[in-house]
Amino acid sequence: MNSVEVLIPVDHPSVAGHFPGNPIIPGAVLLSEVVAAWHDIGNTQGVVTLRTAKFLSPTRPGDRVAIEFDGSPTGSVKFTCSVGTTVVASGTLSSAP
């Protein structure tokens, strides 16, 4: 299992419009961080495909998100995103050359 921690900046460009007065980080931004983290830990070959994604709790600007990856026998990779002890998202990636 590999893990990476990312900080979602308070001034991220998506914050202004998503949602004024109650900002949350859009799922697409969180997934972009997952893919970037996957590459950062050395998985640079091939195209990454998102197989599944579930958003379980809001991610707020300024949150530190721990992203954990766990490979499976089928070649896919499960990911879990947590803020503290709260799982905020999970899903499955795969990559192919």
N, C-alpha and C positions, 0 to 999 in steps of 0.2 A: 504494500500500500504506500502511495506517495501522497504528500499533502503540500499545499501552498497556501499562504495567507495573503490576501489582497485588501487594500483599503479603498473603499468607495469614497472618493472625495466629496466633501460638502458642497463644493462648487462645480460638480459634474454638470455638463451642459444640459442633460436631460432633466435636471431637478426643477428648473424654472417652470416647465409646463406639465409636470407629472407628479404630483397634483398641487397646485398653489394652495398653501396653507396646511397641507398634509403630504409632504413630499415622500415618495417612495421611488426606489430605483426600478426602472422598467426591466421586465424579464429578459428582453433582448440584450440589455447592457450586462446583466448578470451572466447570461450565456456567453457573451463575448469574453468576459473575464475567465470563464471556465475554459474556453478554447485556448486563450492566451496562456493560461496556467499549464494546460496540457503540453503546449509547445515549450514553455519555459523549463519544464522538467525533462526535456530532451526528446520529446516525441515530435520530431520535425518532418518525418517522412509521410507523404501521402496527404490525401484530403480527409478532413475530419467530417463525419456525418453525425448529426444529432438524431438519435433513434427515439428517445423519449425524454420528456422533461415534465416535472411537476413543481409548481410553486406553492409552498406550504405556509409561508408566513412572509410579511413584507420585509424588504431590506431597505434600510434608511440611509440617507446621505451621512457619511462619517462612520458607517459600520465597518468593522474589520470582519472579513468573511474568510473562514477557513474552508478550503476546497480540498476534499480528499478523493483520491482515485483508487479504484480497486479493480484489477483485471479479472476476467472470467474465462472459463475454458473455451467459450465460443469465440474468443478474440475481441469481444466488446469490452468496454470499460465503464464501470458504474462510477458516478460521481455523486458526492453529497456536499452541499454548501451549508455551513452553519455559522450563525452569529452567536457567540457564547455557546450555550448548551442547546440553543434552538435551531433545529434544521429548517432552513428557509427554502431550499430547493434540492431536488435530486433528479437523476436521470441516467441515461446511457449514451455513450459515444462509441463510435467505431471509426477506424481509419484504414484507408486502403492506399496502396502505392499508385 
